[in-house]
Amino acid sequence: TRGDMPASPADFPPKNVLVQYDGAGSSSEIRKRVSLSKSISDLVVPEVRDYIIKNNLYKS
């Protein structure tokens, strides 16, 4: 969620997971780094990083 918009697990469809993370990773920065084959470990939790890599997301 965005800073002032709280969420609860009940807000999400089944099989989705709410992950608490205080990082400052913007989607634009994540896409940019992935397309340049740079690390995103400081922007996302390991599970998200692994999912992006496994599914070849944001590759040009």
Buried (B, 14 or more C-beta within 10 A) or exposed (E): EEEEEEEEEEEEEEEEEEEEEEEEBEEEEBBEBBEEEEEBEEBBBEEBBEEBEEEEEBEE
